Amino acid sequence: MGKFNIKRFWLTFKWFFYENRGLIVKWSLGIMLGVTLLQMGLIGITSHSTTNVYGNMGTTPYQWSVLFVNSLCMAAAAIAIVVVNSNVFGMLKQKQKRIAFLTLPATNLERWTVAVVFAVIIIPACILAAYALGDLLRNIVFYIQGREWLYGFRFFFTQSSLGRGVSIATKVFEFAVMAWVVSIYVLAGTWFTKAQFVIATFFHLGLSTLVGYLSTIFKSEILSILAYGIKAGQDGLLGYGIIAFIFALAIFNFWLSYRIFTRFQLITSKWTNV
């Protein structure tokens, strides 16, 4: 079983889904209802304001309120996603599931890939889908009450900087940074058995603060791009070189996560998996 086999991968995938299906359904329903109730409450309170805080981002108090509340909900969803990333092997804290998973008839690469796919793609997709359904449910209730049909999930992206016209280099840079951030949380979740999210967050914030501080001291264009992103006129060879460097760091973190996983034992230490 030295090579990656699609059939074994699929069987391992189905086992992993079966073991976590109840948790995925409960959290998805909880997020959907939570988003619905939270938005109905906050939008109901803030939409009575006559001041448009964000100027042209919302032409009416109701539109501004929908945008503001969805920005809060999206921030919460982003936090939830990186928490999931950092708990990539959280189920292995249970001894029986750890034994079952590590003794499945699959290679280390197949088992690791299944866990990472769930933590990076499947569960985050469920979170976003639950968010979108919750927002849709809120919209239906408000529309029945006679309010404007305004799908906040879409409105947030079209009115925020995420939906505005930026260069291809900027979009690729943001995707590279996102991949690197995800890889940090996955690495922490693979390495540590406790406080994975806290450790990864402190490392991320500490490194980002250090790079930003150094960019103000040395006035380096490289440090400036790393700290604040690619701006107009920086989408040349240097910009794409930095993008390639960030992608390389993300790939290295995922590779290191896999190497740590290959050293997993049935009995772990108090703080780490190795």
Buried (B, 14 or more C-beta within 10 A) or exposed (E): EEEEBEEBBEBBBEBBEEBBEEEBEEBBEEBBBBBBEBBBEBBBEBBEEEEBEEEEBBEEBBBBBBBBBBBEBBEBBBEBBBBBBBBBBBBBEEEEBBEBBBEBEBBBBBBBBBBBBBBBEBBBEBBBEBBBBBBBBBBEEBEEEEBEEBBBBEBBBEBBEEEEEBBEBBEBBBEBBEBBBBBBBBBBBBBBBEEBBEBBBEBBEEEBEEBBEBBEEEEEEBBBBBBEBBBEEBBEEEBBEBBEBBBEBBEEBBEBBBEBBEEBEEEBEEEEBB
